[in-house]
């Protein structure tokens, strides 16, 4: 049975309900969806906010870190007075304030290869809000194991990339990243770059949930904000991939 909407919800989502091919059917799918956002930095904050405003029913927010002053140039859910406070519960509170019809859970925990399956199980989509490759690859592996779509993005300076992984339908992140890249502390990044890629992540997640459009499966979108160029590269599955090769 499709979900019902209050009069206030219908007015809140009026402009997207008017999109041709969207309507109550797509809005109902959003309301019934559960999305996990791993990492509540620049990418995670804005992608989670966009999904909350769109009406995703439940958001699971995973991050063990606390707000730092240097976060505030790009992490839109936090304020000056939040410095030193844990990100996950703060983000959950701010998203509920932005849309009271969305359920949020903030998990103040570090995701790794040991707990990824437990933390992500039950999600319909997982969104990458991370800034390190070790955790990204742990999320990728868990999503492949669980059969959950994973929207990956990364940013640095004026540049970014985004790719959607749907296990069994296209390559996973390990098909592209054959060796774990070296980690970088204090990654230089412009707020506008993060916002651009985070918005694309939210759009990919909405498309996956509603079944509308064509997600970036088997395609890596590379964004060059300095020269305002976008390139979309075709990516093939690696039959020997240690994560998804066994899916055939």
Secondary structure as GFF3:
##gff-version 3
##sequence-region A 1 248
A	DSSP	alpha_helix	7	12	.	.	.	ID=ss1
A	DSSP	alpha_helix	14	17	.	.	.	ID=ss2
A	DSSP	alpha_helix	23	31	.	.	.	ID=ss3
A	DSSP	beta_strand	34	38	.	.	.	ID=ss4
A	DSSP	alpha_helix	42	54	.	.	.	ID=ss5
A	DSSP	beta_strand	58	62	.	.	.	ID=ss6
A	DSSP	three_ten_helix	69	71	.	.	.	ID=ss7
A	DSSP	three_ten_helix	80	82	.	.	.	ID=ss8
A	DSSP	alpha_helix	87	98	.	.	.	ID=ss9
A	DSSP	beta_strand	103	107	.	.	.	ID=ss10
A	DSSP	alpha_helix	116	120	.	.	.	ID=ss11
A	DSSP	beta_strand	125	128	.	.	.	ID=ss12
A	DSSP	alpha_helix	133	146	.	.	.	ID=ss13
A	DSSP	beta_strand	149	156	.	.	.	ID=ss14
A	DSSP	beta_strand	159	165	.	.	.	ID=ss15
A	DSSP	alpha_helix	173	176	.	.	.	ID=ss16
A	DSSP	alpha_helix	191	210	.	.	.	ID=ss17
A	DSSP	beta_strand	219	224	.	.	.	ID=ss18
A	DSSP	beta_strand	229	234	.	.	.	ID=ss19
A	DSSP	three_ten_helix	245	247	.	.	.	ID=ss20
###
